[in-house]
């Protein structure tokens, strides 16, 4: 079944075929309810009710706000992302509103970080948003990405948490307390153990530690947790109430709501598991959903609202419940690089119910819609967070507080070569034109998986395939199909689910659409959490490559590395990458078999039986000492809400919150519910599911006091998180297995069939062409003297000109205080290549303001200097044409024309070019005008531009120099050197 079908059939919101109202144009008011007096009640105009919601896609985490007195007109109040992670998205996160209603707090991170224990526990970003005008202020701490963060309570205090927990140790938890109104971090305090659900209340902050509700008291940097009461079961919610705390827990197949009044917990009632939510509202909380069995009379401030269907959020005064807030792009996304195209990003659909009348509405919201005028300014401004200095900050060490850059004249500076600790150990480097990855389309990926799992992926790659310079090979000639202990094969849909979660079917970075080439999809090659503000850290690098994120043998730190042919194929060929990735999954299956561990009957043909191998695929199998599977991916782990439903089974909204499920649940969810493309077509086939679904194990199955010291009824089932929490047994949740009750693969492509045609998104112009009729043009391409470019053969005219790129200011030096100034290592982090433009190759970066010189990338185009006259001779005039690609260019940039030393009095000139509008969606030669050059003459362009924000693409493509006899100013109005 597709996600859409599941949503319509099992989550009845407005209707199975609800009409989505279109997004309003800028300047209009797209009310959620077109007749608010009828749908909200006549008094809506005087209401102070409001709601803040969040959802993510490739553009970032969208923070949406709406007010009842405006008919609940949703608009984006803030968009949270990091420009340095533009090739990692989409984004996920959570938001809460402070007790005053004046501020929101959010945690946000790339969705793929939910797969990585370290990033999940302490890698997310944090921010405070002033709701009156959308001002965003970053909190200078990296925090946990979990459903129970951040914690907002009764005032304007917000609690963020960061954990040092690993798969081998519970570590400690740091609580970062923030005054949202004052814009300051008031404390950072640490307590041993895994502290969750930290929430400020009227009587101080509380949380859950070792299964107990605890009172949190601070002293310096230490946090003391005093036990208040044992939490009555595994949790899914905690909210502050008027006189205590309300919690949501799970008991078997029931969701339980309880109230803590300062003395103990009182159960208020039960509902079917997952059918009721506990949410914070102004001055208390609300229980929403199937509430007929819940009595709130003993819980002051706890309201209840009966609502059918899924519950996503509630307004501050409880007048509106949202069922879904979701990006259209996310229908086909779960991690790393987004959908097959950028379409749908920023197009957000809101589904909601007005509680007073029961009126339902569905509205499409354009995230770029013009915001309403700001409210009156708040008395306090969240702008005072003290941010630490990043490696790319220009220190004020020149003279009396001037930037260091001002003092670097290029002479007398002790310049170093390479810095070993900053060199990535990943063996195939970025931005090598010979190692571009061609982005396959979904049909090709499914074909390759179908062939590979059965050992039939022997498509011939001839010598120099796609001009990579590699020898001839076949994918499974390089990486033979792995043997499974006991025989059998990996089901195709298991591997397809891994590719959907790990890379969204992307061999190349998300910048590359189907049919484009570009840098390979990568993990954290530079050891800096894919950032651009910190220097690379060789020791922390993770060398994952391509669609299956192959790591084995791809790092200089490994005991052995893949040879150049295999490493090159893993990088450039999606089929070879898939063949290599199969071996990693098979290894985990075989390791578990060697330990005597298996799921159900252990027959690999049944998809359900791969649950434990997928667990090990993500977080490892411990094969010595205390053997088994670690606690991070155990479904009983308190990081995951205890009332969760199977991933994607009832709604594709789950894809926007992947951190609420463990890795195995996500993979089997993608196997059961194939990824959707933008036009709602499945990217691959469903498996054969005789029960209609892939049956996943109960949340408590891998929790046993006799096997892993685990108490399935506790709020924190195994508080130590160490080796005693490892699961080392087998597990059976299927009973007797057969094709009548267990899921098996379904192949879309017959074995031995040929590779299907690439479904390219963009057409490409000829590899070699000339501007207008000027076949005598000297074309200086961004590839410089490289030849044999991607599918374009030899490059013409390499000896007639030269292109160079300079990263940063070219200064790498050790300062007196022991720190480094190494701008080339910073600038290179945000330099990319793409199979677009002239000769199907461009380099690109992003536009930055003048205050960020460490990110400067300078391109220089010049004709062969031997063709230029000396400065005392008449100059050589050329008509200049700039080539722009059909896609990938966005910024307004300045091209500087430098004549070279001359006695004629010629002066430099410049031309500002909007690369995006000049290209107009097609490969274009743009005539700039004529200019005269002497030796040393050149054209330069860099990405440090007025108004730069780090967002718009700056592209380095070809420039043509046409010998010309007379001056033509052209569209640029060039003065031809002043002659």
C-alpha positions, 0 to 999 in steps of 0.5 A, a space after each residue: 500500500 502506498 502512504 497516501 492510501 494508508 493515510 486516507 483509509 486509516 486516518 480519516 481527517 477531513 475526508 479521504 479525498 479532501 480538497 486542498 485549498 491552494 496557497 494564497 499569493 503574497 500579501 493575501 490572508 489564506 485563512 484556514 477557515 474561509 467562514 470563521 464566524 461560522 466555523 470558529 464562532 462569532 467571538 473569534 475576532 476577540 480571541 487571543 488563541 494562537 498556535 505554533 507548529 513545525 515541520 521540515 523538508 529540504 529547505 529547513 524546519 519551517 516554524 508556522 504560526 497562526 492566530 484565531 482572530 485572523 481565522 487561523 491564517 498560517 504563515 511561516 514565522 521562521 525557517 531554521 537550517 544551516 547553510 553549511 549543511 545544504 547538501 545534507 537535508 531534509 530537516 527535522 525537529 521539534 518546537 514548543 511555546 513558552 508559558 507567556 506565549 511570546 516565544 517559541 523554542 526549537 531543536 532542529 537537525 538534518 533528518 539523517 542524524 536520527 540514524 547516528 547515535 552521537 548526532 542524535 544525542 548531542 548534535 542538534 541545533 537549538 534556537 529561540 524565536 520571538 513570535 512577534 516578528 520571527 526573530 531567530 536567535 541561536 543557542 550556542 550549544 549542541 543538543 539532543 534531537 528527541 521528541 521530548 525536547 525542548 521543554 517549555 513550561 509555565 514561564 519563559 524558561 526553556 530546557 534543552 538537554 544534551 547527552 553523552 550516552 553511547 551504545 555502551 554507556 548511559 553517560 551523563 545529561 547536561 541541562 541547558 536552561 535558557 531565559 527566552 525573554 532575556 536571551 541568555 543561557 542561565 545555567 548548564 548543569 550535568 547529572 549522571 544518567 539518561 535524563 528525559 522530559 525536562 520541563 520547567 514548572 511553577 515549582 521548579 524544573 522536573 524530569 525523568 531519571 532512572 524511571 523516576 519523576 525527579 525534582 531538579 536542583 542546581 549548584 554550580 555546574 552540578 545538577 541534583 535529581 531528587 526522587 519524587 515518585 516512580 513513573 507508572 510505565 514507559 512514557 510518551 509525554 510529560 506536561 506541567 500542570 497547575 499544581 503538578 505534572 501530567 504524564 502519558 504512559 503505556 500499559 500493554 495496548 493502552 495509553 494511560 494518563 496520570 497526574 502527579 500532585 506533589 505526593 504521588 501519581 493518580 491514574 486518570 484513565 485509559 485509551 487505546 494505545 496511540 489514540 490519545 495525546 497529552 499536549 501543553 496549553 496555556 496554564 496547563 495541559 490538554 488530553 486530546 483524542 479518544 478521551 471518553 475513558 479519561 476523567 480529568 476532574 482530579 487534575 487541575 488545569 488539565 482539559 480534555 477534547 474528543 477528536 477523531 483521527 491523528 493529533 499533531 498539535 493544539 492551540 494555546 487555549 484549545 480552540 484548534 487541533 491540527 491533525 497534520 502539518 506536512 511538507 509536500 516534498 516530504 512525501 518522498 523523503 526520509 533522510 540526507 538529500 531530499 526528494 528527486 526534485 526540489 518541487 514541494 519544498 516549502 509547500 506545506 499542508 495543514 489539516 485541522 479541526 475547530 473544537 468548538 464547532 467540529 469544522 474541519 479544514 485543509 489548507 496549503 501554505 506557501 512558506 514564502 508568503 509575505 508575513 503580516 506586520 510585526 506585533 508591537 515590540 516586546 520589552 526584552 530582546 533575545 539577542 544576548 546569547 554569547 556565541 563561541 568564536 568559530 574557526 572561520 571568524 576573523 579575530 580582531 588581532 590587527 592593530 587596535 581591534 582590526 580584523 586579522 585579514 587586514 594585517 596579512 599582506 602576503 609577505 612575512 607570513 609563515 605559510 604552511 603547506 598541508 595540515 595533516 590533522 585537517 586532511 580527510 582520510 577518505 580515499 576518494 577526494 571531493 571535486 575530482 572531475 574524474 570521480 563524479 557520480 552520475 545520479 541514477 533514477 529510481 527505476 535503475 536503482 530498483 533494477 540494480 537491487 533486484 539483480 544484486 540480491 540474486 547475484 545477477 548484477 553483471 552489467 558491463 562497464 567498459 573501460 573509461 566508462 563515463 570518462 572516469 579513467 577506470 578499467 572495465 568491470 562489472 559490479 558483482 565482478 568487483 563485489 560478488 554477492 555475499 553468502 549468508 550463513 545457512 543459505 538464502 538471499 537478502 530480500 530486495 525490499 530490505 535493501 531498498 528500504 535501507 537505500 531509502 533511509 540512508 540516502 533517498 536513492 542518491 548516489 550523487 549529492 542532492 544538488 544533482 538531479 536524475 541524469 546529472 553528475 556531481 560529488 558523491 553523497 557522503 557522510 561526515 568526511 571532514 569530522 566536523 558534523 558536515 559543518 563549514 565553520 570548523 576546521 576538518 578533524 581527521 580523527 573524527 571523519 566518517 567515510 561513507 560513500 554513495 547510495 548505500 553509504 559504503 564505508 568499508 575500505 574507504 578510509 586511510 585509517 582502515 587496516 586495508 583500503 579498496 584498490 583504486 578500481 573498486 574505490 572509484 567504482 563505489 564512488 561513481 557507479 550506483 550499481 557497484 555501490 549497491 553491490 558493495 553495500 550488500 556485503 555489509 548487511 550480510 555480514 551482520 546477518 552472519 555475525 548474529 547467526 554465529 552468536 546463535 541469534 535469530 529472528 523468528 525461524 531465521 529464514 532469510 526469505 522472510 522480510 520480518 526476519 531481518 529486524 535484528 540484522 538491520 539493528 546491527 547494520 546501524 549500530 553494530 553487533 558486539 561479537 566478543 565479551 558481552 555479545 549481542 545488540 546494543 541498547 540504542 536501537 532497542 525498541 524499548 529505549 526511552 528515547 522513542 515514544 512508547 505509544 508510537 505506531 509502526 513507521 509510515 503505516 498510517 501517515 506519511 507525516 512520520 517521515 518528518 519525525 524519523 527520530 521517534 523510531 529505531 532504525 529497524 522500524 524505519 527500514 521495515 516501514 520503508 519496505 512496507 510503504 514505498 517511498 513516493 516521488 513528487 507526483 505520488 508514484 511509488 519509487 519501488 515495488 511493495 513486497 508480497 505481504 499476505 497479512 497486508 503489512 510487515 509485522 514488526 515485533 512488540 516494543 517489549 520483546 527485546 526486554 527481559 530481566 533474564 537476558 538483558 537486565 531489562 524491565 519492560 514495565 519501567 519508564 527507563 527499562 535498563 538505566 545503565 545502557 551498558 553491556 548488561 543491556 545488550 540483547 543476546 538472545 533470539 526472538 520470535 513474534 511470528 510463530 510458525 512461519 510460511 508464505 501465508 503469514 510472512 512477507 517476501 520480496 517482489 521483483 519488478 525486473 526479471 533476473 538478467 534483464 538489461 539496465 533500464 534507461 535513465 529518466 533524466 530530469 534536465 536536458 543537456 546542451 552539446 558538450 562543445 559549442 561556441 557563442 553565436 557564430 564565433 567558432 574562433 572563440 578561445 573558450 576557458 572552461 572551469 575544468 582548466 587543463 583537465 581533459 576527458 570530462 564527464 561524457 564529453 570527450 576531450 576539452 577543446 582549447 586547453 592550451 589557449 587559456 587557463 582557469 584557476 580556483 583559489 580557496 580562501 586567502 591562500 594563507 595557512 599559518 600557525 598563530 602565536 597562540 597555537 591556533 590555526 588560520 587555514 582559510 583554504 580548509 574552510 573555503 573548500 568545505 562549501 565548494 561543489 561540482 555539478 554536471 551542468 553547464 558548458 562541457 557538463 561541468 561547473 564548480 559552485 559555492 554560495 554567496 557570502 558577505 564581506 565579513 566572511 573572508 574565510 569562505 571566499 572562493 575566487 575563480 580566474 579566467 585568462 587566455 594563454 599569456 603568450 597570446 597577449 602583448 606586453 604592456 608597452 604594445 597595443 592591447 588585444 581586444 576580445 568580445 567576452 561571452 559568459 556561459 551559464 548553466 540551465 540549473 544550479 546558478 542563483 546569485 548576483 555576482 561581480 565579474 572583474 575585468 583586469 587589463 594587465 600592466 600597460 602604458 595605455 592607461 587602461 583601467 579595470 572594469 566590472 559587470 554585475 550578473 544575475 546568474 539565475 535570471 540570465 540563464 533563464 532555465 537553459 544553457 546560455 551564452 551571455 554577451 558581456 561586451 568587449 575588453 582589451 588585455 595585456 600580459 597579466 590580464 584576466 577576468 575574476 569573480 568570487 563569492 564574497 558579494 554585497 548582500 550575500 547570506 550563504 544561501 544563493 549558488 555561485 557558479 563557475 562556468 566557461 568564459 569565451 574570448 572572441 578576438 575583436 577589432 572594435 569596441 562594443 560596450 555590450 549589456 555590461 556597458 564595459 568601457 574597454 579599459 578606458 580606451 
